Amino acid sequence: MSDAGDQDGTVAERKMRFLFALRSRGVTDARVLTAMEAVDRGLFVRGLFAERAYEDMPLPIACGQTISQPSVVGLMTQALEVGPRDTVLEVGTGSGYQAAILAQLARRVYTVDRHRRLVREAEEIFAALHIRNIVAITADGSRGLPDQAPFDRILVTAAAEDPPGPLLAQLKIGGIMVLPVGQSDAVQSLIRVRRTETGYEYDELRPVRFVPLVEGVSYD
C-alpha cells in the first residue's frame, strides 16, 4: 500500500474511533452523529495540536480560547434538539466547529464572538466548506442579537454565573437554550432552559468546564 493509502487508512481509523468515543459518552442522536461525522474537526485545529484533533479532549486555539471536547459538543447539540426549520444563535464562535455542526441541522445559524480574529478565521473555513447558512458576527455575545431575535434555539459556549437576561428574552416561546453556568474558576453545570408561556424551565445536565463569558468586543 502506498504512503498516501496508509495515511488515508490512519485518518479513517481516527475518525472511526472518534465516532465510537462520541457514542460511548452518550451522544446517541442519529442526526447529531451524522452531522459530527460530516464536519471534520481536523480542519478547525491548527498548529501544534492538529495531530490531536480526533481525540476527545478540548484543545487551545487563538485568543486564549479553546475548541471544546467533541463529546461535550455532541451532548450540547443533542440537548438543544435542533430542527431543520430552526434559527439558532450560538454565542462563542471560537474555532467555528460547533457552528458548522449546527449548520448541518438548522435552517440558519447566527454565531457571535467578541474576538474579530476568531470570527474571520471561522468564516474562511465556512467558505472553504461551502457552508452558506451561517452568519458570523463580531459582537458582545452576552447581549445576543436583538435585531435577529427571537431564536428557536440558543447555544452558549462560555460560562456565565447565571443565564444572561438578554439571551433569555431573545428565546422564542417553546425555544431551548443550552449553556454552562457557574463560577469561572470552579466546575460549572451545563443546563437546558425551555421557555414556556408562563416562564422558564431549567434542567441540569452534567458538570462541565468552559472559558468565562466576557462582555465587550476585542479587535485583536
N, C-alpha and C positions, 0 to 999 in steps of 0.2 A: 504493500500500500504506500502511496506517496506521502510526503510530509504534509501536504495540503489535506489529504484524506485523514491522516492521523489527527490533524488539528480540528477538522470538522467533527470527527468522532468524539474528541475530547469536549468540544463545546456542546455537542448533543447530549453527552453524558452529564455534563454540568447542569444543563437545563432540565434533564430528567430528574436529577437529584433535587434541583430547585423546586420543581412542582411537587415532588414527594414530600419535601420538607413543609411546604405550604399545607398540604392535606393533613399531615401528621400533627400540625399545630392548630387545626380547627378550621381552616379555610376549605369549606365544602361546597359552597355555592358554585354551580357549574358555570354560570355566566361570568363570575368573578375569576375563576380559574382560567377560563378561555381568554379573558381579557389580559390576565397576567402572563399567559403563555404567548400572547400576540405582541406584547411590549417587552423588548429586550432591555433588561436592566443594565446590561453592559454598556449601552450607548449613553447612559446617564452618569457613569462613574469614570472619572478621568484620573490620569496621573498615577501615583504610587499604588493606589488601591484598586486599579482596574482589574487586577487578577482576582480580586475577592468579590467581584460584582454578583456572582451567583451563590454566595454564601448568605445564610440567613442572619445577617448582622447589620446594624447601622454603620455607615461609613461617612467620614468627613468630606465635605465639599467646600467650595469657596465661601468667603464672607463669614467664616466661623459657624456655618450651618452643617446639617447632616442630611444624608439621604436615609430615610427610615428603613428599619428592618423589614424585609419583604413580607414576613408573616404578619407583622403589625399592619402594614399597608393593606394586605388582603383582608384581615379581620375588620379593619375600619371601613373598607369598601363594602364588605359583606353587611356590616351593621347599618350602613347607610341605605340599603335597599333601593338602589338607583334603578329607575325605569327608563325605557327608551325614549319617552317623551319629556323627561325631566330636564330642567335647567338647574345646574349645580354651581354653587360658589365654593371655591377652595381658597382658604386663607393660608398662605405659606407655600408659594410655588416651589421654592428650593431648587432641586435639580430638574423639576418638571416631570419626574417619573409618575408620581401619584396622579397628576392631571392627565397624563397620557393614558393611564388605565381608566380613569373616569370617562374620558372621551370615547372609549370603546362601548360604554354602557349608556351614556346620556345623550340627549339631543344637543345640548350646548353646555360648555364648561367655561366659567369665568374664573381665572386664577390670579391671585393678587399676592405680591411680595413687596416688602419695604426696600429690598436691595435691587437696584436697577440692573446691576451686572447679572444677577441670577435670572431675572426676567428675560434679559437679552439673550443669554446663553440657552435658556429653555426654549425660547422662540425659534432659535436656529435649529434645535433638534426637532421641534414640531414640524417645521418647514421641510426638513430633510426626510421626515417620515410621512409627509403629505397628510398630516392631521390638520383638518381645516375647521373643526368645530370647537377650538379652544381660543379664547380671548385672554391674553396675558397682559396684566396691567401693573405698573409700579405705583403703589399706593399704601396707605396705612390700613392694613387688613383688619385691625381691631374695629374699624368703623364700617367695614363691609363695603358694599357698592350700592348706595341708596338709589342711584339713578337706574339701576338694572333690577332692583328688587320688585316684588318678592321672589324668593327662590324656593324650588321644590325641596332641594337638599343643600345643606351647608356642611363642609368638612373643614375642620381647623387642625392644622398640623404643628401647632405650637401651643404651649400650656399657659392658661390664664388662671388666676385664683378662683374666678367664677366665670360662667358663660357671659361674654360681653353683651350688654344690653342692646347695642345697635344690631348685633347679629341675630339675637332672638327676635327683634322687631322685624327683621327682613326675611324671616322664615314664614312661608305660607301656612295657613291653617291646614293641618294634615301633613305638614312637612316634617322632615327629620334633620337634626343636626348631630354630628358626632364630633367630639373634641376631648382632649385631655384637660383636666383641671387639677389644680393643686399648686403648692409652693414650688418654685423652680429648682430649689436645692434639695427637694425631697421626692420620694416616689409619688407619682401622680396617679389619678384614676381616669380611665377612659370612660366617658359617659355618652349616653344617647338621649337626646331631648326630642320629644314629639310635641308639636304644637297642636292643641285641641281647640275646640270652640270656646272653651272656658279657661284655658291657661296652658301650662306646660307639664308634661310628664317626664320624669327622669329615671333612667336605668343605669346602674353602674355595671360596667362590662368586665374590666380587668385592670390590674396595675400596669402602668407604662412609665416611660421617661422621655420627655421631649424638651427641646430648647424652649425658653420662655417666649411668650407673645409680647413683642415690644411695639410700643406706639411710635408713630412718626415714620419718616422716609429717609433712607440712606442712599446717597447718589454715588457710592463708591463703585 
